[in-house]
């Protein structure tokens, strides 16, 4: 084969490769560019949970929570969410709770106090060009705990101070999914750094979803429901790696074409004309208000039922479900501001207590160290239930 002909064939092959790459590049793009969680200076994250609920619209409600233990003068955890358009996301402030404190003694042991100290504060996310970052700096908490002990403990330094608690972050990521051919997919890269002992990822998709691929890194995720997947792993095993969650699912088949007269009957202009004619005769009637009220009652009723069941689960030391709340995040706007605030506070407390346990905690004889926390959580749930019932007129 002549050299010019070889060059021509290579040139054609090269053009085909470029066209193929350009055709699939948009399809494999992602609006979520990464979630990075890093700890510094003696901060340890235990039982880090990343929960997501993907809606049929493509938006995703994301909730992150973790227990932590801290020792050091400047313990910090950075949570960074990088997306294509971070300004369009709806991110809540991070809630941080500290309720267990102690200090190390020269012999290497640790003295712990339960029930004598409690602090709650919030961290506002900082939004950059393509990143939203939460910096949970616990340096001031070191000073508070040090001051708590310094008047009664001699030769105490800030390096000796120890405390533990939980943090919780919730928000909505808009347009988190993409489409390729007849399927939707979600790509979600993770990066973990520092001392993180255990990580759990849990993702729920719309009920009609037909999941075809569910991967986290090279491993298949566990399908615990037809539309819900989960994976648990050790943070130590991820040192130096960046696992990526990839889930692909089929789109529902297109509905049959709507008949002409049905399209006319639901045409906005036609409906507007009919509304004007009817309104001139019998006056306008706020049908939209009735629908909104009906939806409000439905959501409030489901939340009341889930919270009541949560109290029973709490009494029996069982996990409390938050499925209704997670799937109704955007519909909370139907409720009044005070009710929304109390409901969110109750669920923040519920999610923050999940898996609460500290291996170093030794309860006093005959006393449960979690009794105070259970009481506070029950009161928080009762306030939310009473506010929901009041909104329903009960």
Wavefront OBJ file of the C-alpha trace (Angstrom):
o trace
v 0.000 0.000 0.000
v 1.418 3.393 -0.981
v 2.450 5.908 1.639
v -0.091 8.615 0.562
v -2.899 6.071 0.784
v -1.769 4.978 4.259
v -1.728 8.608 5.377
v -5.226 9.130 4.015
v -6.586 6.071 5.870
v -4.940 7.191 9.135
v -6.369 10.674 8.651
v -9.892 9.270 8.212
v -9.509 7.026 11.284
v -8.331 9.983 13.313
v -11.353 12.057 12.260
v -13.705 9.190 13.177
v -12.119 8.963 16.654
v -12.528 12.709 17.173
v -16.174 12.637 16.065
v -16.902 9.645 18.337
v -15.225 11.267 21.335
v -17.073 14.539 20.783
v -20.395 12.705 20.499
v -20.058 10.861 23.819
v -18.325 13.610 25.825
v -21.526 15.613 26.517
v -23.387 12.448 27.412
v -20.808 11.482 30.029
v -20.580 14.942 31.544
v -21.960 15.602 35.006
v -23.327 18.601 36.864
v -21.811 17.146 40.069
v -18.048 17.436 39.903
v -17.228 16.092 43.346
v -17.765 15.907 47.097
v -14.606 16.175 49.213
v -14.461 15.634 52.989
v -11.172 16.214 54.833
v -10.251 16.307 58.522
v -7.281 17.998 60.193
v -5.450 18.143 63.538
v -6.763 15.257 65.592
v -10.343 15.275 64.324
v -11.803 11.798 63.749
v -15.077 11.185 61.877
v -16.997 8.075 62.952
v -19.971 6.642 61.019
v -20.036 9.220 58.214
v -23.391 8.914 56.391
v -24.107 10.338 52.930
v -27.802 10.021 52.048
v -29.356 11.223 48.802
v -32.893 11.240 47.394
v -33.072 11.765 43.619
v -36.337 13.226 42.330
v -37.910 12.571 38.942
v -37.127 16.205 38.028
v -33.387 15.490 38.307
v -32.946 17.471 41.517
v -31.388 15.680 44.461
v -31.770 16.191 48.218
v -28.435 15.476 49.902
v -27.935 14.891 53.636
v -24.588 14.279 55.348
v -24.047 13.502 59.010
v -21.290 12.094 61.176
v -20.166 11.598 64.716
v -16.770 13.064 65.516
v -14.136 13.058 68.230
v -11.559 15.831 68.561
v -8.241 16.294 70.305
v -5.872 19.076 69.312
v -5.660 22.842 69.297
v -7.287 23.403 65.891
v -9.512 20.453 64.837
v -11.189 21.142 61.502
v -13.373 19.307 58.989
v -13.794 20.687 55.466
v -16.783 19.641 53.340
v -16.572 20.820 49.742
v -19.294 20.302 47.114
v -18.306 21.167 43.540
v -21.056 21.495 40.920
v -21.506 23.149 37.555
v -23.757 25.893 38.994
v -23.404 26.014 42.818
v -25.340 29.277 43.119
v -28.530 27.525 41.949
v -28.328 24.903 44.722
v -30.273 25.269 47.962
v -27.897 24.484 50.819
v -28.803 24.652 54.508
v -26.395 25.742 57.230
v -24.429 22.942 58.878
v -25.606 22.052 62.403
v -22.894 21.098 64.901
v -23.631 19.534 68.318
v -21.120 18.879 71.125
v -22.415 16.980 74.165
v -19.538 14.852 75.446
v -16.277 16.244 76.852
v -13.196 15.006 78.630
v -9.434 15.314 79.034
v -6.380 13.064 78.976
v -4.289 12.445 82.098
v -0.499 11.896 82.233
v -0.953 8.127 82.578
v -2.592 8.030 79.144
v -6.122 7.514 80.404
v -9.101 9.753 79.694
v -11.661 11.313 82.033
v -15.082 11.814 80.423
v -18.068 13.917 81.497
v -21.616 13.364 80.216
v -24.519 15.733 80.805
v -22.459 18.670 82.118
v -21.767 20.374 78.789
v -23.754 21.064 75.623
v -23.188 23.406 72.705
v -24.945 23.816 69.363
v -23.842 26.152 66.584
v -24.266 26.583 62.830
v -21.835 26.987 59.931
v -22.817 28.997 56.856
v -21.525 27.607 53.527
v -19.185 29.798 51.481
v -19.997 29.729 47.754
v -17.187 30.197 45.227
v -17.283 30.133 41.414
v -18.042 26.392 41.229
v -17.774 25.252 44.834
v -19.738 25.446 48.084
v -17.577 24.859 51.156
v -18.386 24.220 54.806
v -15.427 24.758 57.152
v -16.315 23.400 60.592
v -13.551 24.920 62.727
v -13.645 23.586 66.290
v -10.749 25.701 67.580
v -13.040 27.863 69.715
v -14.648 24.716 71.108
v -11.220 23.626 72.361
v -10.999 26.892 74.310
v -14.497 26.448 75.774
v -13.837 22.906 76.959
v -10.415 23.920 78.285
v -12.002 26.740 80.304
v -14.614 24.279 81.596
v -11.925 22.048 83.129
v -9.068 24.471 83.850
v -10.518 25.756 87.128
v -10.613 22.256 88.643
v -7.867 20.346 86.804
v -4.248 21.321 87.401
v -1.530 21.469 84.708
v -4.118 21.029 81.954
v -3.139 22.071 78.407
v -5.273 22.532 75.338
v -3.612 19.462 73.813
v -5.129 17.397 76.654
v -8.706 18.478 75.888
v -11.064 15.975 74.205
v -14.700 16.300 73.097
v -17.196 14.515 70.873
v -20.410 15.346 69.030
v -22.148 15.265 65.668
v -22.655 17.464 62.622
v -25.424 17.462 60.016
v -25.677 19.121 56.576
v -28.666 19.104 54.233
v -29.380 20.724 50.901
v -30.734 20.338 47.404
v -28.580 19.988 44.286
v -30.438 21.073 41.175
v -30.172 19.200 37.856
v -27.972 16.501 39.368
v -28.748 13.828 36.739
v -28.010 13.554 33.025
v -29.481 11.678 30.073
v -27.906 9.499 27.422
v -30.003 7.701 24.816
v -33.000 6.146 26.624
v -31.408 6.258 30.087
v -30.686 8.617 32.955
v -27.488 8.480 34.918
v -25.941 9.988 38.042
v -22.189 10.462 38.444
v -20.952 11.496 41.889
v -17.182 11.472 42.575
v -16.005 11.376 46.216
v -12.702 12.314 47.845
v -11.927 11.544 51.480
v -8.878 12.656 53.441
v -7.779 12.557 57.056
v -9.089 10.238 59.751
v -12.479 8.775 58.767
v -13.270 5.347 60.207
v -16.496 4.234 58.477
v -18.541 5.590 55.553
v -22.070 4.711 54.426
v -23.607 5.882 51.120
v -27.372 5.517 50.615
v -29.226 6.729 47.477
v -32.977 6.541 46.774
v -34.453 7.069 43.297
v -38.064 7.624 42.121
v -40.313 4.588 42.580
v -40.702 3.969 38.839
v -36.930 3.778 38.374
v -35.532 0.636 36.714
v -31.908 0.586 37.870
v -29.547 -1.089 35.392
v -26.092 -0.114 36.735
v -25.173 0.677 40.361
v -21.455 1.086 40.975
v -19.290 2.721 43.625
v -15.772 2.528 42.303
v -15.286 -0.991 40.962
v -17.828 -2.615 43.297
v -21.564 -3.099 42.848
v -23.756 -1.310 45.366
v -26.240 -3.282 47.464
v -29.829 -2.898 46.224
v -31.910 -2.850 49.424
v -35.076 -1.810 47.550
v -35.881 -1.798 43.812
v -35.163 1.952 43.778
v -32.641 2.237 46.619
v -28.939 1.314 46.789
v -26.397 1.360 49.577
v -22.664 0.813 50.146
v -20.548 0.757 53.313
v -16.777 0.810 53.486
v -13.816 1.837 55.596
v -12.310 5.287 55.229
v -8.831 3.823 55.628
v -9.335 1.695 52.494
v -9.918 4.882 50.455
v -6.661 6.639 51.306
v -5.195 7.963 48.060
v -8.255 6.994 45.974
v -11.330 8.884 44.723
v -14.253 6.461 44.304
v -17.054 7.491 41.973
v -20.695 6.599 42.379
v -22.285 5.777 39.024
v -25.939 4.761 38.724
v -27.806 4.298 35.467
v -31.511 3.657 34.994
v -34.034 3.332 32.186
v -36.475 6.117 31.469
v -40.197 5.278 31.599
v -41.668 4.645 28.143
v -43.298 7.664 26.537
v -47.077 7.886 27.061
v -49.333 7.635 23.998
v -50.047 10.836 22.122
v -52.836 12.875 23.673
v -55.986 13.109 21.483
v -56.634 16.452 19.802
v -59.768 17.336 21.788
v -58.024 16.468 25.040
v -55.131 18.791 24.125
v -57.627 21.533 23.334
v -59.461 20.980 26.611
v -56.209 21.418 28.555
v -54.778 24.197 26.416
v -53.883 27.179 28.682
v -55.501 29.746 26.357
v -58.700 27.703 26.084
v -58.828 27.255 29.856
v -58.236 30.978 30.384
v -61.151 31.890 28.105
v -63.434 29.371 29.833
v -62.359 30.689 33.229
v -63.172 34.267 32.218
v -66.635 33.248 30.951
v -67.435 31.181 34.042
v -65.956 33.832 36.304
v -68.206 36.512 34.837
v -71.231 34.391 35.778
v -70.460 32.825 39.129
v -67.293 34.642 40.115
v -63.870 33.213 40.606
v -63.305 30.410 43.030
v -59.801 29.615 44.322
v -59.511 26.015 43.198
v -55.749 26.239 43.416
v -56.117 27.079 47.119
v -58.168 23.925 47.667
v -55.532 21.774 45.943
v -52.765 23.410 47.944
v -54.646 22.890 51.191
v -55.312 19.239 50.303
v -51.613 18.660 49.550
v -50.634 20.454 52.751
v -52.905 18.178 54.808
v -51.543 15.105 53.041
v -47.892 16.006 53.699
v -48.576 17.051 57.307
v -50.494 13.819 57.960
v -47.644 11.669 56.616
v -45.064 13.579 58.665
v -47.157 13.199 61.845
v -47.434 9.449 61.263
v -43.680 9.097 60.642
v -42.808 11.146 63.739
v -45.241 9.165 65.930
v -43.694 5.933 64.656
v -40.276 7.458 65.294
v -41.111 7.974 68.961
v -42.111 4.328 69.279
v -38.870 3.274 67.575
v -36.922 5.495 69.964
v -38.545 3.817 72.975
v -37.537 0.419 71.622
v -34.001 1.502 70.670
v -34.734 0.967 66.963
v -33.669 3.163 63.991
v -36.129 5.898 63.085
v -37.303 6.236 59.488
v -37.022 9.602 57.697
v -38.245 8.456 54.267
v -41.329 10.727 54.187
v -39.324 13.777 55.209
v -36.508 13.057 52.737
v -38.918 12.638 49.814
v -41.020 15.713 50.756
v -38.201 18.212 51.232
v -39.407 20.599 48.508
v -43.059 20.403 49.669
v -42.328 21.736 53.153
v -42.877 25.220 51.702
v -46.623 24.505 51.906
v -46.356 24.671 55.710
v -45.943 27.871 57.703
v -42.440 29.031 58.644
v -42.726 28.151 62.337
v -43.924 24.606 61.591
v -41.182 24.096 58.988
v -38.572 25.253 61.500
v -39.798 22.830 64.194
v -40.113 19.918 61.736
v -36.615 20.495 60.346
v -35.211 20.773 63.878
v -36.846 17.456 64.859
v -35.436 15.673 61.818
v -32.004 17.246 62.283
v -32.011 15.813 65.818
v -33.269 12.433 64.559
v -30.590 12.163 61.881
v -27.902 13.465 64.234
v -28.577 10.719 66.792
v -28.423 7.861 64.272
v -25.813 5.386 65.370
v -24.767 7.521 68.341
v -22.284 5.636 70.445
v -18.797 6.251 71.741
v -16.631 3.273 72.553
v -14.794 5.271 75.205
v -17.975 6.188 77.127
v -18.472 4.423 80.456
v -21.920 5.158 81.945
v -22.309 5.549 85.682
v -23.746 2.493 87.471
v -27.497 2.200 86.978
v -27.699 5.141 84.567
v -28.104 5.204 80.788
v -25.856 7.879 79.281
v -28.328 8.370 76.425
v -31.405 9.014 78.595
v -30.959 12.782 78.475
v -30.512 12.739 74.703
v -33.595 10.573 74.202
v -35.651 12.964 76.300
v -34.461 15.993 74.325
v -35.175 14.218 71.043
v -38.670 13.187 72.189
v -39.450 16.789 73.154
v -38.212 18.003 69.772
v -40.429 15.460 67.981
v -43.459 16.393 70.130
v -43.036 20.084 69.257
v -42.992 19.217 65.551
v -46.062 16.972 65.859
v -48.018 19.621 67.833
v -47.148 22.282 65.235
v -48.274 20.002 62.376
v -51.532 19.151 64.172
v -52.183 22.809 64.909
v -51.752 23.592 61.207
v -54.372 20.925 60.454
v -56.755 22.366 63.025
v -56.634 19.364 65.348
l 1 2 3 4 5 6 7 8 9 10 11 12 13 14 15 16 17 18 19 20 21 22 23 24 25 26 27 28 29 30 31 32 33 34 35 36 37 38 39 40 41 42 43 44 45 46 47 48 49 50 51 52 53 54 55 56 57 58 59 60 61 62 63 64 65 66 67 68 69 70 71 72 73 74 75 76 77 78 79 80 81 82 83 84 85 86 87 88 89 90 91 92 93 94 95 96 97 98 99 100 101 102 103 104 105 106 107 108 109 110 111 112 113 114 115 116 117 118 119 120 121 122 123 124 125 126 127 128 129 130 131 132 133 134 135 136 137 138 139 140 141 142 143 144 145 146 147 148 149 150 151 152 153 154 155 156 157 158 159 160 161 162 163 164 165 166 167 168 169 170 171 172 173 174 175 176 177 178 179 180 181 182 183 184 185 186 187 188 189 190 191 192 193 194 195 196 197 198 199 200 201 202 203 204 205 206 207 208 209 210 211 212 213 214 215 216 217 218 219 220 221 222 223 224 225 226 227 228 229 230 231 232 233 234 235 236 237 238 239 240 241 242 243 244 245 246 247 248 249 250 251 252 253 254 255 256 257 258 259 260 261 262 263 264 265 266 267 268 269 270 271 272 273 274 275 276 277 278 279 280 281 282 283 284 285 286 287 288 289 290 291 292 293 294 295 296 297 298 299 300 301 302 303 304 305 306 307 308 309 310 311 312 313 314 315 316 317 318 319 320 321 322 323 324 325 326 327 328 329 330 331 332 333 334 335 336 337 338 339 340 341 342 343 344 345 346 347 348 349 350 351 352 353 354 355 356 357 358 359 360 361 362 363 364 365 366 367 368 369 370 371 372 373 374 375 376 377 378 379 380 381 382 383 384 385 386 387 388 389 390 391 392 393 394
